[in-house]
Amino acid sequence: MPRIPSPAAAHIGSIIAEVRRERGLSVDDLASKTKIDSSNIRSYEAGRALVGLHYLVRIADVLGVEPGALLNGIELSMFEKNS
């Protein structure tokens, strides 16, 4: 089943990418440190997949931020599917 992007996935992914770049990490660096496949990291950052809670916490830990920082600005409406 193909992954369907959502505004929430795109928003969270853009924050992950921004913080990762601020920390001077490549996608491969983040993948290695979190033990999450680099293709998944790329999918999260591109908004093609919504990161699960467990992975979100692992990413936040490596980036040195609270998990909530990666959710800043998220609203419930961003999770609703377009009809």
mmCIF file of the N, C-alpha and C atoms, coordinates in Angstrom:
data_MODEL
# 
_entry.id   MODEL 
# 
loop_
_atom_site.group_PDB 
_atom_site.id 
_atom_site.type_symbol 
_atom_site.label_atom_id 
_atom_site.label_alt_id 
_atom_site.label_comp_id 
_atom_site.label_asym_id 
_atom_site.label_entity_id 
_atom_site.label_seq_id 
_atom_site.pdbx_PDB_ins_code 
_atom_site.Cartn_x 
_atom_site.Cartn_y 
_atom_site.Cartn_z 
_atom_site.occupancy 
_atom_site.B_iso_or_equiv 
_atom_site.pdbx_formal_charge 
_atom_site.auth_seq_id 
_atom_site.auth_comp_id 
_atom_site.auth_asym_id 
_atom_site.auth_atom_id 
_atom_site.pdbx_PDB_model_num 
ATOM 1   N N  . MET A 1 1  ? 0.850   -1.181 0.000  1.00 0.00 ? 1  MET A N  1 
ATOM 2   C CA . MET A 1 1  ? 0.000   0.000  0.000  1.00 0.00 ? 1  MET A CA 1 
ATOM 3   C C  . MET A 1 1  ? 0.893   1.241  0.000  1.00 0.00 ? 1  MET A C  1 
ATOM 4   N N  . PRO A 1 2  ? 0.670   2.159  -0.939 1.00 0.00 ? 2  PRO A N  1 
ATOM 5   C CA . PRO A 1 2  ? 1.513   3.357  -0.985 1.00 0.00 ? 2  PRO A CA 1 
ATOM 6   C C  . PRO A 1 2  ? 1.242   4.266  0.203  1.00 0.00 ? 2  PRO A C  1 
ATOM 7   N N  . ARG A 1 3  ? 2.266   4.961  0.597  1.00 0.00 ? 3  ARG A N  1 
ATOM 8   C CA . ARG A 1 3  ? 2.138   5.917  1.691  1.00 0.00 ? 3  ARG A CA 1 
ATOM 9   C C  . ARG A 1 3  ? 1.530   7.200  1.164  1.00 0.00 ? 3  ARG A C  1 
ATOM 10  N N  . ILE A 1 4  ? 0.590   7.732  1.919  1.00 0.00 ? 4  ILE A N  1 
ATOM 11  C CA . ILE A 1 4  ? -0.091  8.950  1.506  1.00 0.00 ? 4  ILE A CA 1 
ATOM 12  C C  . ILE A 1 4  ? 0.424   10.100 2.368  1.00 0.00 ? 4  ILE A C  1 
ATOM 13  N N  . PRO A 1 5  ? 1.029   11.098 1.745  1.00 0.00 ? 5  PRO A N  1 
ATOM 14  C CA . PRO A 1 5  ? 1.528   12.223 2.533  1.00 0.00 ? 5  PRO A CA 1 
ATOM 15  C C  . PRO A 1 5  ? 0.379   13.001 3.175  1.00 0.00 ? 5  PRO A C  1 
ATOM 16  N N  . SER A 1 6  ? 0.675   13.610 4.292  1.00 0.00 ? 6  SER A N  1 
ATOM 17  C CA . SER A 1 6  ? -0.305  14.449 4.971  1.00 0.00 ? 6  SER A CA 1 
ATOM 18  C C  . SER A 1 6  ? 0.381   15.747 5.359  1.00 0.00 ? 6  SER A C  1 
ATOM 19  N N  . PRO A 1 7  ? -0.396  16.783 5.622  1.00 0.00 ? 7  PRO A N  1 
ATOM 20  C CA . PRO A 1 7  ? 0.212   18.016 6.104  1.00 0.00 ? 7  PRO A CA 1 
ATOM 21  C C  . PRO A 1 7  ? 1.018   17.797 7.381  1.00 0.00 ? 7  PRO A C  1 
ATOM 22  N N  . ALA A 1 8  ? 0.560   16.900 8.243  1.00 0.00 ? 8  ALA A N  1 
ATOM 23  C CA . ALA A 1 8  ? 1.285   16.620 9.486  1.00 0.00 ? 8  ALA A CA 1 
ATOM 24  C C  . ALA A 1 8  ? 2.647   16.003 9.186  1.00 0.00 ? 8  ALA A C  1 
ATOM 25  N N  . ALA A 1 9  ? 2.676   15.030 8.286  1.00 0.00 ? 9  ALA A N  1 
ATOM 26  C CA . ALA A 1 9  ? 3.932   14.377 7.928  1.00 0.00 ? 9  ALA A CA 1 
ATOM 27  C C  . ALA A 1 9  ? 4.916   15.383 7.330  1.00 0.00 ? 9  ALA A C  1 
ATOM 28  N N  . ALA A 1 10 ? 4.415   16.237 6.455  1.00 0.00 ? 10 ALA A N  1 
ATOM 29  C CA . ALA A 1 10 ? 5.276   17.240 5.822  1.00 0.00 ? 10 ALA A CA 1 
ATOM 30  C C  . ALA A 1 10 ? 5.814   18.230 6.848  1.00 0.00 ? 10 ALA A C  1 
ATOM 31  N N  . HIS A 1 11 ? 4.970   18.648 7.777  1.00 0.00 ? 11 HIS A N  1 
ATOM 32  C CA . HIS A 1 11 ? 5.377   19.618 8.794  1.00 0.00 ? 11 HIS A CA 1 
ATOM 33  C C  . HIS A 1 11 ? 6.443   19.032 9.721  1.00 0.00 ? 11 HIS A C  1 
ATOM 34  N N  . ILE A 1 12 ? 6.184   17.847 10.242 1.00 0.00 ? 12 ILE A N  1 
ATOM 35  C CA . ILE A 1 12 ? 7.146   17.195 11.138 1.00 0.00 ? 12 ILE A CA 1 
ATOM 36  C C  . ILE A 1 12 ? 8.444   16.923 10.402 1.00 0.00 ? 12 ILE A C  1 
ATOM 37  N N  . GLY A 1 13 ? 8.343   16.438 9.172  1.00 0.00 ? 13 GLY A N  1 
ATOM 38  C CA . GLY A 1 13 ? 9.536   16.150 8.381  1.00 0.00 ? 13 GLY A CA 1 
ATOM 39  C C  . GLY A 1 13 ? 10.393  17.378 8.141  1.00 0.00 ? 13 GLY A C  1 
ATOM 40  N N  . SER A 1 14 ? 9.750   18.509 7.890  1.00 0.00 ? 14 SER A N  1 
ATOM 41  C CA . SER A 1 14 ? 10.520  19.733 7.650  1.00 0.00 ? 14 SER A CA 1 
ATOM 42  C C  . SER A 1 14 ? 11.244  20.181 8.920  1.00 0.00 ? 14 SER A C  1 
ATOM 43  N N  . ILE A 1 15 ? 10.625  19.978 10.069 1.00 0.00 ? 15 ILE A N  1 
ATOM 44  C CA . ILE A 1 15 ? 11.290  20.327 11.330 1.00 0.00 ? 15 ILE A CA 1 
ATOM 45  C C  . ILE A 1 15 ? 12.475  19.403 11.573 1.00 0.00 ? 15 ILE A C  1 
ATOM 46  N N  . ILE A 1 16 ? 12.284  18.107 11.351 1.00 0.00 ? 16 ILE A N  1 
ATOM 47  C CA . ILE A 1 16 ? 13.394  17.158 11.520 1.00 0.00 ? 16 ILE A CA 1 
ATOM 48  C C  . ILE A 1 16 ? 14.564  17.565 10.624 1.00 0.00 ? 16 ILE A C  1 
ATOM 49  N N  . ALA A 1 17 ? 14.278  17.846 9.358  1.00 0.00 ? 17 ALA A N  1 
ATOM 50  C CA . ALA A 1 17 ? 15.339  18.227 8.413  1.00 0.00 ? 17 ALA A CA 1 
ATOM 51  C C  . ALA A 1 17 ? 16.050  19.502 8.848  1.00 0.00 ? 17 ALA A C  1 
ATOM 52  N N  . GLU A 1 18 ? 15.274  20.475 9.287  1.00 0.00 ? 18 GLU A N  1 
ATOM 53  C CA . GLU A 1 18 ? 15.856  21.752 9.712  1.00 0.00 ? 18 GLU A CA 1 
ATOM 54  C C  . GLU A 1 18 ? 16.789  21.564 10.915 1.00 0.00 ? 18 GLU A C  1 
ATOM 55  N N  . VAL A 1 19 ? 16.322  20.842 11.918 1.00 0.00 ? 19 VAL A N  1 
ATOM 56  C CA . VAL A 1 19 ? 17.142  20.631 13.113 1.00 0.00 ? 19 VAL A CA 1 
ATOM 57  C C  . VAL A 1 19 ? 18.370  19.782 12.770 1.00 0.00 ? 19 VAL A C  1 
ATOM 58  N N  . ARG A 1 20 ? 18.180  18.778 11.926 1.00 0.00 ? 20 ARG A N  1 
ATOM 59  C CA . ARG A 1 20 ? 19.316  17.939 11.514 1.00 0.00 ? 20 ARG A CA 1 
ATOM 60  C C  . ARG A 1 20 ? 20.399  18.786 10.850 1.00 0.00 ? 20 ARG A C  1 
ATOM 61  N N  . ARG A 1 21 ? 19.978  19.661 9.946  1.00 0.00 ? 21 ARG A N  1 
ATOM 62  C CA . ARG A 1 21 ? 20.957  20.527 9.269  1.00 0.00 ? 21 ARG A CA 1 
ATOM 63  C C  . ARG A 1 21 ? 21.627  21.484 10.250 1.00 0.00 ? 21 ARG A C  1 
ATOM 64  N N  . GLU A 1 22 ? 20.840  22.036 11.196 1.00 0.00 ? 22 GLU A N  1 
ATOM 65  C CA . GLU A 1 22 ? 21.416  22.931 12.214 1.00 0.00 ? 22 GLU A CA 1 
ATOM 66  C C  . GLU A 1 22 ? 22.491  22.218 13.037 1.00 0.00 ? 22 GLU A C  1 
ATOM 67  N N  . ARG A 1 23 ? 22.317  20.922 13.231 1.00 0.00 ? 23 ARG A N  1 
ATOM 68  C CA . ARG A 1 23 ? 23.272  20.134 14.015 1.00 0.00 ? 23 ARG A CA 1 
ATOM 69  C C  . ARG A 1 23 ? 24.457  19.661 13.175 1.00 0.00 ? 23 ARG A C  1 
ATOM 70  N N  . GLY A 1 24 ? 24.424  19.977 11.882 1.00 0.00 ? 24 GLY A N  1 
ATOM 71  C CA . GLY A 1 24 ? 25.520  19.596 10.996 1.00 0.00 ? 24 GLY A CA 1 
ATOM 72  C C  . GLY A 1 24 ? 25.554  18.119 10.669 1.00 0.00 ? 24 GLY A C  1 
ATOM 73  N N  . LEU A 1 25 ? 24.396  17.472 10.713 1.00 0.00 ? 25 LEU A N  1 
ATOM 74  C CA . LEU A 1 25 ? 24.320  16.039 10.426 1.00 0.00 ? 25 LEU A CA 1 
ATOM 75  C C  . LEU A 1 25 ? 23.770  15.803 9.030  1.00 0.00 ? 25 LEU A C  1 
ATOM 76  N N  . SER A 1 26 ? 24.295  14.797 8.371  1.00 0.00 ? 26 SER A N  1 
ATOM 77  C CA . SER A 1 26 ? 23.717  14.358 7.105  1.00 0.00 ? 26 SER A CA 1 
ATOM 78  C C  . SER A 1 26 ? 22.588  13.379 7.417  1.00 0.00 ? 26 SER A C  1 
ATOM 79  N N  . VAL A 1 27 ? 21.814  13.055 6.409  1.00 0.00 ? 27 VAL A N  1 
ATOM 80  C CA . VAL A 1 27 ? 20.766  12.048 6.589  1.00 0.00 ? 27 VAL A CA 1 
ATOM 81  C C  . VAL A 1 27 ? 21.402  10.733 7.029  1.00 0.00 ? 27 VAL A C  1 
ATOM 82  N N  . ASP A 1 28 ? 22.522  10.383 6.412  1.00 0.00 ? 28 ASP A N  1 
ATOM 83  C CA . ASP A 1 28 ? 23.190  9.135  6.770  1.00 0.00 ? 28 ASP A CA 1 
ATOM 84  C C  . ASP A 1 28 ? 23.711  9.161  8.200  1.00 0.00 ? 28 ASP A C  1 
ATOM 85  N N  . ASP A 1 29 ? 24.198  10.317 8.665  1.00 0.00 ? 29 ASP A N  1 
ATOM 86  C CA . ASP A 1 29 ? 24.630  10.444 10.066 1.00 0.00 ? 29 ASP A CA 1 
ATOM 87  C C  . ASP A 1 29 ? 23.461  10.185 11.009 1.00 0.00 ? 29 ASP A C  1 
ATOM 88  N N  . LEU A 1 30 ? 22.334  10.831 10.729 1.00 0.00 ? 30 LEU A N  1 
ATOM 89  C CA . LEU A 1 30 ? 21.166  10.673 11.581 1.00 0.00 ? 30 LEU A CA 1 
ATOM 90  C C  . LEU A 1 30 ? 20.679  9.225  11.560 1.00 0.00 ? 30 LEU A C  1 
ATOM 91  N N  . ALA A 1 31 ? 20.673  8.636  10.399 1.00 0.00 ? 31 ALA A N  1 
ATOM 92  C CA . ALA A 1 31 ? 20.244  7.242  10.270 1.00 0.00 ? 31 ALA A CA 1 
ATOM 93  C C  . ALA A 1 31 ? 21.140  6.321  11.096 1.00 0.00 ? 31 ALA A C  1 
ATOM 94  N N  . SER A 1 32 ? 22.421  6.518  10.986 1.00 0.00 ? 32 SER A N  1 
ATOM 95  C CA . SER A 1 32 ? 23.367  5.683  11.723 1.00 0.00 ? 32 SER A CA 1 
ATOM 96  C C  . SER A 1 32 ? 23.198  5.833  13.234 1.00 0.00 ? 32 SER A C  1 
ATOM 97  N N  . LYS A 1 33 ? 23.057  7.059  13.690 1.00 0.00 ? 33 LYS A N  1 
ATOM 98  C CA . LYS A 1 33 ? 22.959  7.322  15.130 1.00 0.00 ? 33 LYS A CA 1 
ATOM 99  C C  . LYS A 1 33 ? 21.622  6.866  15.722 1.00 0.00 ? 33 LYS A C  1 
ATOM 100 N N  . THR A 1 34 ? 20.556  6.886  14.914 1.00 0.00 ? 34 THR A N  1 
ATOM 101 C CA . THR A 1 34 ? 19.241  6.475  15.409 1.00 0.00 ? 34 THR A CA 1 
ATOM 102 C C  . THR A 1 34 ? 18.957  5.000  15.124 1.00 0.00 ? 34 THR A C  1 
ATOM 103 N N  . LYS A 1 35 ? 19.783  4.401  14.265 1.00 0.00 ? 35 LYS A N  1 
ATOM 104 C CA . LYS A 1 35 ? 19.553  3.031  13.803 1.00 0.00 ? 35 LYS A CA 1 
ATOM 105 C C  . LYS A 1 35 ? 18.213  2.905  13.057 1.00 0.00 ? 35 LYS A C  1 
ATOM 106 N N  . ILE A 1 36 ? 17.898  3.980  12.334 1.00 0.00 ? 36 ILE A N  1 
ATOM 107 C CA . ILE A 1 36 ? 16.725  4.012  11.452 1.00 0.00 ? 36 ILE A CA 1 
ATOM 108 C C  . ILE A 1 36 ? 17.265  4.080  10.027 1.00 0.00 ? 36 ILE A C  1 
ATOM 109 N N  . ASP A 1 37 ? 16.747  3.268  9.141  1.00 0.00 ? 37 ASP A N  1 
ATOM 110 C CA . ASP A 1 37 ? 17.234  3.233  7.767  1.00 0.00 ? 37 ASP A CA 1 
ATOM 111 C C  . ASP A 1 37 ? 17.189  4.631  7.142  1.00 0.00 ? 37 ASP A C  1 
ATOM 112 N N  . SER A 1 38 ? 18.227  4.982  6.390  1.00 0.00 ? 38 SER A N  1 
ATOM 113 C CA . SER A 1 38 ? 18.304  6.313  5.792  1.00 0.00 ? 38 SER A CA 1 
ATOM 114 C C  . SER A 1 38 ? 17.149  6.579  4.831  1.00 0.00 ? 38 SER A C  1 
ATOM 115 N N  . SER A 1 39 ? 16.633  5.537  4.176  1.00 0.00 ? 39 SER A N  1 
ATOM 116 C CA . SER A 1 39 ? 15.487  5.749  3.276  1.00 0.00 ? 39 SER A CA 1 
ATOM 117 C C  . SER A 1 39 ? 14.254  6.158  4.074  1.00 0.00 ? 39 SER A C  1 
ATOM 118 N N  . ASN A 1 40 ? 14.122  5.656  5.293  1.00 0.00 ? 40 ASN A N  1 
ATOM 119 C CA . ASN A 1 40 ? 13.007  6.083  6.147  1.00 0.00 ? 40 ASN A CA 1 
ATOM 120 C C  . ASN A 1 40 ? 13.184  7.530  6.572  1.00 0.00 ? 40 ASN A C  1 
ATOM 121 N N  . ILE A 1 41 ? 14.408  7.906  6.955  1.00 0.00 ? 41 ILE A N  1 
ATOM 122 C CA . ILE A 1 41 ? 14.673  9.298  7.336  1.00 0.00 ? 41 ILE A CA 1 
ATOM 123 C C  . ILE A 1 41 ? 14.315  10.216 6.174  1.00 0.00 ? 41 ILE A C  1 
ATOM 124 N N  . ARG A 1 42 ? 14.739  9.849  4.975  1.00 0.00 ? 42 ARG A N  1 
ATOM 125 C CA . ARG A 1 42 ? 14.428  10.664 3.793  1.00 0.00 ? 42 ARG A CA 1 
ATOM 126 C C  . ARG A 1 42 ? 12.918  10.765 3.577  1.00 0.00 ? 42 ARG A C  1 
ATOM 127 N N  . SER A 1 43 ? 12.210  9.662  3.776  1.00 0.00 ? 43 SER A N  1 
ATOM 128 C CA . SER A 1 43 ? 10.745  9.675  3.627  1.00 0.00 ? 43 SER A CA 1 
ATOM 129 C C  . SER A 1 43 ? 10.085  10.578 4.659  1.00 0.00 ? 43 SER A C  1 
ATOM 130 N N  . TYR A 1 44 ? 10.577  10.530 5.898  1.00 0.00 ? 44 TYR A N  1 
ATOM 131 C CA . TYR A 1 44 ? 10.030  11.410 6.935  1.00 0.00 ? 44 TYR A CA 1 
ATOM 132 C C  . TYR A 1 44 ? 10.267  12.868 6.574  1.00 0.00 ? 44 TYR A C  1 
ATOM 133 N N  . GLU A 1 45 ? 11.501  13.184 6.201  1.00 0.00 ? 45 GLU A N  1 
ATOM 134 C CA . GLU A 1 45 ? 11.845  14.569 5.904  1.00 0.00 ? 45 GLU A CA 1 
ATOM 135 C C  . GLU A 1 45 ? 11.095  15.102 4.683  1.00 0.00 ? 45 GLU A C  1 
ATOM 136 N N  . ALA A 1 46 ? 10.803  14.237 3.735  1.00 0.00 ? 46 ALA A N  1 
ATOM 137 C CA . ALA A 1 46 ? 10.078  14.653 2.533  1.00 0.00 ? 46 ALA A CA 1 
ATOM 138 C C  . ALA A 1 46 ? 8.571   14.677 2.752  1.00 0.00 ? 46 ALA A C  1 
ATOM 139 N N  . GLY A 1 47 ? 8.122   14.200 3.912  1.00 0.00 ? 47 GLY A N  1 
ATOM 140 C CA . GLY A 1 47 ? 6.695   14.170 4.190  1.00 0.00 ? 47 GLY A CA 1 
ATOM 141 C C  . GLY A 1 47 ? 5.961   13.036 3.512  1.00 0.00 ? 47 GLY A C  1 
ATOM 142 N N  . ARG A 1 48 ? 6.706   12.046 3.001  1.00 0.00 ? 48 ARG A N  1 
ATOM 143 C CA . ARG A 1 48 ? 6.077   10.895 2.357  1.00 0.00 ? 48 ARG A CA 1 
ATOM 144 C C  . ARG A 1 48 ? 5.601   9.863  3.359  1.00 0.00 ? 48 ARG A C  1 
ATOM 145 N N  . ALA A 1 49 ? 6.090   9.946  4.600  1.00 0.00 ? 49 ALA A N  1 
ATOM 146 C CA . ALA A 1 49 ? 5.691   9.018  5.655  1.00 0.00 ? 49 ALA A CA 1 
ATOM 147 C C  . ALA A 1 49 ? 5.648   9.770  6.975  1.00 0.00 ? 49 ALA A C  1 
ATOM 148 N N  . LEU A 1 50 ? 4.695   9.400  7.799  1.00 0.00 ? 50 LEU A N  1 
ATOM 149 C CA . LEU A 1 50 ? 4.567   10.005 9.119  1.00 0.00 ? 50 LEU A CA 1 
ATOM 150 C C  . LEU A 1 50 ? 5.382   9.181  10.107 1.00 0.00 ? 50 LEU A C  1 
ATOM 151 N N  . VAL A 1 51 ? 6.316   9.822  10.765 1.00 0.00 ? 51 VAL A N  1 
ATOM 152 C CA . VAL A 1 51 ? 7.192   9.134  11.706 1.00 0.00 ? 51 VAL A CA 1 
ATOM 153 C C  . VAL A 1 51 ? 6.386   8.655  12.908 1.00 0.00 ? 51 VAL A C  1 
ATOM 154 N N  . GLY A 1 52 ? 6.631   7.406  13.317 1.00 0.00 ? 52 GLY A N  1 
ATOM 155 C CA . GLY A 1 52 ? 5.976   6.852  14.496 1.00 0.00 ? 52 GLY A CA 1 
ATOM 156 C C  . GLY A 1 52 ? 6.581   7.420  15.773 1.00 0.00 ? 52 GLY A C  1 
ATOM 157 N N  . LEU A 1 53 ? 5.855   7.263  16.855 1.00 0.00 ? 53 LEU A N  1 
ATOM 158 C CA . LEU A 1 53 ? 6.282   7.830  18.131 1.00 0.00 ? 53 LEU A CA 1 
ATOM 159 C C  . LEU A 1 53 ? 7.644   7.318  18.576 1.00 0.00 ? 53 LEU A C  1 
ATOM 160 N N  . HIS A 1 54 ? 7.863   6.008  18.486 1.00 0.00 ? 54 HIS A N  1 
ATOM 161 C CA . HIS A 1 54 ? 9.141   5.441  18.915 1.00 0.00 ? 54 HIS A CA 1 
ATOM 162 C C  . HIS A 1 54 ? 10.303  6.066  18.136 1.00 0.00 ? 54 HIS A C  1 
ATOM 163 N N  . TYR A 1 55 ? 10.159  6.148  16.823 1.00 0.00 ? 55 TYR A N  1 
ATOM 164 C CA . TYR A 1 55 ? 11.217  6.734  16.000 1.00 0.00 ? 55 TYR A CA 1 
ATOM 165 C C  . TYR A 1 55 ? 11.348  8.233  16.242 1.00 0.00 ? 55 TYR A C  1 
ATOM 166 N N  . LEU A 1 56 ? 10.245  8.904  16.469 1.00 0.00 ? 56 LEU A N  1 
ATOM 167 C CA . LEU A 1 56 ? 10.288  10.336 16.759 1.00 0.00 ? 56 LEU A CA 1 
ATOM 168 C C  . LEU A 1 56 ? 11.126  10.604 18.008 1.00 0.00 ? 56 LEU A C  1 
ATOM 169 N N  . VAL A 1 57 ? 10.927  9.790  19.034 1.00 0.00 ? 57 VAL A N  1 
ATOM 170 C CA . VAL A 1 57 ? 11.694  9.944  20.275 1.00 0.00 ? 57 VAL A CA 1 
ATOM 171 C C  . VAL A 1 57 ? 13.170  9.642  20.028 1.00 0.00 ? 57 VAL A C  1 
ATOM 172 N N  . ARG A 1 58 ? 13.475  8.630  19.240 1.00 0.00 ? 58 ARG A N  1 
ATOM 173 C CA . ARG A 1 58 ? 14.877  8.315  18.925 1.00 0.00 ? 58 ARG A CA 1 
ATOM 174 C C  . ARG A 1 58 ? 15.541  9.452  18.150 1.00 0.00 ? 58 ARG A C  1 
ATOM 175 N N  . ILE A 1 59 ? 14.828  10.004 17.181 1.00 0.00 ? 59 ILE A N  1 
ATOM 176 C CA . ILE A 1 59 ? 15.365  11.113 16.388 1.00 0.00 ? 59 ILE A CA 1 
ATOM 177 C C  . ILE A 1 59 ? 15.598  12.328 17.281 1.00 0.00 ? 59 ILE A C  1 
ATOM 178 N N  . ALA A 1 60 ? 14.616  12.656 18.109 1.00 0.00 ? 60 ALA A N  1 
ATOM 179 C CA . ALA A 1 60 ? 14.750  13.809 19.007 1.00 0.00 ? 60 ALA A CA 1 
ATOM 180 C C  . ALA A 1 60 ? 15.952  13.644 19.930 1.00 0.00 ? 60 ALA A C  1 
ATOM 181 N N  . ASP A 1 61 ? 16.145  12.446 20.452 1.00 0.00 ? 61 ASP A N  1 
ATOM 182 C CA . ASP A 1 61 ? 17.270  12.182 21.350 1.00 0.00 ? 61 ASP A CA 1 
ATOM 183 C C  . ASP A 1 61 ? 18.600  12.455 20.658 1.00 0.00 ? 61 ASP A C  1 
ATOM 184 N N  . VAL A 1 62 ? 18.752  11.954 19.460 1.00 0.00 ? 62 VAL A N  1 
ATOM 185 C CA . VAL A 1 62 ? 20.005  12.161 18.716 1.00 0.00 ? 62 VAL A CA 1 
ATOM 186 C C  . VAL A 1 62 ? 20.191  13.634 18.356 1.00 0.00 ? 62 VAL A C  1 
ATOM 187 N N  . LEU A 1 63 ? 19.100  14.317 18.039 1.00 0.00 ? 63 LEU A N  1 
ATOM 188 C CA . LEU A 1 63 ? 19.195  15.735 17.688 1.00 0.00 ? 63 LEU A CA 1 
ATOM 189 C C  . LEU A 1 63 ? 19.342  16.638 18.910 1.00 0.00 ? 63 LEU A C  1 
ATOM 190 N N  . GLY A 1 64 ? 19.153  16.071 20.094 1.00 0.00 ? 64 GLY A N  1 
ATOM 191 C CA . GLY A 1 64 ? 19.328  16.848 21.319 1.00 0.00 ? 64 GLY A CA 1 
ATOM 192 C C  . GLY A 1 64 ? 18.185  17.799 21.608 1.00 0.00 ? 64 GLY A C  1 
ATOM 193 N N  . VAL A 1 65 ? 16.980  17.414 21.197 1.00 0.00 ? 65 VAL A N  1 
ATOM 194 C CA . VAL A 1 65 ? 15.796  18.228 21.467 1.00 0.00 ? 65 VAL A CA 1 
ATOM 195 C C  . VAL A 1 65 ? 14.737  17.363 22.135 1.00 0.00 ? 65 VAL A C  1 
ATOM 196 N N  . GLU A 1 66 ? 13.783  18.019 22.777 1.00 0.00 ? 66 GLU A N  1 
ATOM 197 C CA . GLU A 1 66 ? 12.635  17.306 23.329 1.00 0.00 ? 66 GLU A CA 1 
ATOM 198 C C  . GLU A 1 66 ? 11.755  16.844 22.163 1.00 0.00 ? 66 GLU A C  1 
ATOM 199 N N  . PRO A 1 67 ? 11.139  15.672 22.268 1.00 0.00 ? 67 PRO A N  1 
ATOM 200 C CA . PRO A 1 67 ? 10.271  15.210 21.173 1.00 0.00 ? 67 PRO A CA 1 
ATOM 201 C C  . PRO A 1 67 ? 9.207   16.227 20.780 1.00 0.00 ? 67 PRO A C  1 
ATOM 202 N N  . GLY A 1 68 ? 8.687   16.954 21.751 1.00 0.00 ? 68 GLY A N  1 
ATOM 203 C CA . GLY A 1 68 ? 7.674   17.962 21.456 1.00 0.00 ? 68 GLY A CA 1 
ATOM 204 C C  . GLY A 1 68 ? 8.157   19.051 20.522 1.00 0.00 ? 68 GLY A C  1 
ATOM 205 N N  . ALA A 1 69 ? 9.459   19.305 20.516 1.00 0.00 ? 69 ALA A N  1 
ATOM 206 C CA . ALA A 1 69 ? 10.003  20.330 19.619 1.00 0.00 ? 69 ALA A CA 1 
ATOM 207 C C  . ALA A 1 69 ? 9.799   19.939 18.151 1.00 0.00 ? 69 ALA A C  1 
ATOM 208 N N  . LEU A 1 70 ? 9.761   18.642 17.889 1.00 0.00 ? 70 LEU A N  1 
ATOM 209 C CA . LEU A 1 70 ? 9.560   18.170 16.514 1.00 0.00 ? 70 LEU A CA 1 
ATOM 210 C C  . LEU A 1 70 ? 8.086   18.200 16.120 1.00 0.00 ? 70 LEU A C  1 
ATOM 211 N N  . LEU A 1 71 ? 7.225   18.460 17.096 1.00 0.00 ? 71 LEU A N  1 
ATOM 212 C CA . LEU A 1 71 ? 5.783   18.534 16.847 1.00 0.00 ? 71 LEU A CA 1 
ATOM 213 C C  . LEU A 1 71 ? 5.258   19.962 16.923 1.00 0.00 ? 71 LEU A C  1 
ATOM 214 N N  . ASN A 1 72 ? 6.151   20.907 17.096 1.00 0.00 ? 72 ASN A N  1 
ATOM 215 C CA . ASN A 1 72 ? 5.743   22.309 17.244 1.00 0.00 ? 72 ASN A CA 1 
ATOM 216 C C  . ASN A 1 72 ? 4.910   22.760 16.047 1.00 0.00 ? 72 ASN A C  1 
ATOM 217 N N  . GLY A 1 73 ? 3.738   23.291 16.331 1.00 0.00 ? 73 GLY A N  1 
ATOM 218 C CA . GLY A 1 73 ? 2.872   23.808 15.274 1.00 0.00 ? 73 GLY A CA 1 
ATOM 219 C C  . GLY A 1 73 ? 1.894   22.795 14.711 1.00 0.00 ? 73 GLY A C  1 
ATOM 220 N N  . ILE A 1 74 ? 1.933   21.571 15.187 1.00 0.00 ? 74 ILE A N  1 
ATOM 221 C CA . ILE A 1 74 ? 1.022   20.532 14.693 1.00 0.00 ? 74 ILE A CA 1 
ATOM 222 C C  . ILE A 1 74 ? -0.389  20.784 15.225 1.00 0.00 ? 74 ILE A C  1 
ATOM 223 N N  . GLU A 1 75 ? -1.354  20.613 14.353 1.00 0.00 ? 75 GLU A N  1 
ATOM 224 C CA . GLU A 1 75 ? -2.763  20.746 14.719 1.00 0.00 ? 75 GLU A CA 1 
ATOM 225 C C  . GLU A 1 75 ? -3.497  19.486 14.282 1.00 0.00 ? 75 GLU A C  1 
ATOM 226 N N  . LEU A 1 76 ? -4.538  19.146 14.994 1.00 0.00 ? 76 LEU A N  1 
ATOM 227 C CA . LEU A 1 76 ? -5.322  17.948 14.697 1.00 0.00 ? 76 LEU A CA 1 
ATOM 228 C C  . LEU A 1 76 ? -5.781  17.912 13.244 1.00 0.00 ? 76 LEU A C  1 
ATOM 229 N N  . SER A 1 77 ? -6.169  19.051 12.717 1.00 0.00 ? 77 SER A N  1 
ATOM 230 C CA . SER A 1 77 ? -6.673  19.101 11.339 1.00 0.00 ? 77 SER A CA 1 
ATOM 231 C C  . SER A 1 77 ? -5.628  18.661 10.312 1.00 0.00 ? 77 SER A C  1 
ATOM 232 N N  . MET A 1 78 ? -4.346  18.701 10.691 1.00 0.00 ? 78 MET A N  1 
ATOM 233 C CA . MET A 1 78 ? -3.281  18.302 9.766  1.00 0.00 ? 78 MET A CA 1 
ATOM 234 C C  . MET A 1 78 ? -3.252  16.791 9.541  1.00 0.00 ? 78 MET A C  1 
ATOM 235 N N  . PHE A 1 79 ? -3.953  16.042 10.369 1.00 0.00 ? 79 PHE A N  1 
ATOM 236 C CA . PHE A 1 79 ? -3.982  14.591 10.251 1.00 0.00 ? 79 PHE A CA 1 
ATOM 237 C C  . PHE A 1 79 ? -5.192  14.079 9.475  1.00 0.00 ? 79 PHE A C  1 
ATOM 238 N N  . GLU A 1 80 ? -6.154  14.939 9.234  1.00 0.00 ? 80 GLU A N  1 
ATOM 239 C CA . GLU A 1 80 ? -7.368  14.516 8.553  1.00 0.00 ? 80 GLU A CA 1 
ATOM 240 C C  . GLU A 1 80 ? -7.097  14.294 7.076  1.00 0.00 ? 80 GLU A C  1 
ATOM 241 N N  . LYS A 1 81 ? -7.658  13.209 6.571  1.00 0.00 ? 81 LYS A N  1 
ATOM 242 C CA . LYS A 1 81 ? -7.477  12.878 5.164  1.00 0.00 ? 81 LYS A CA 1 
ATOM 243 C C  . LYS A 1 81 ? -8.335  13.794 4.300  1.00 0.00 ? 81 LYS A C  1 
ATOM 244 N N  . ASN A 1 82 ? -7.776  14.122 3.143  1.00 0.00 ? 82 ASN A N  1 
ATOM 245 C CA . ASN A 1 82 ? -8.546  14.917 2.179  1.00 0.00 ? 82 ASN A CA 1 
ATOM 246 C C  . ASN A 1 82 ? -9.540  14.001 1.480  1.00 0.00 ? 82 ASN A C  1 
ATOM 247 N N  . SER A 1 83 ? -10.755 14.457 1.308  1.00 0.00 ? 83 SER A N  1 
ATOM 248 C CA . SER A 1 83 ? -11.786 13.643 0.648  1.00 0.00 ? 83 SER A CA 1 
ATOM 249 C C  . SER A 1 83 ? -11.759 13.839 -0.851 1.00 0.00 ? 83 SER A C  1 
# 
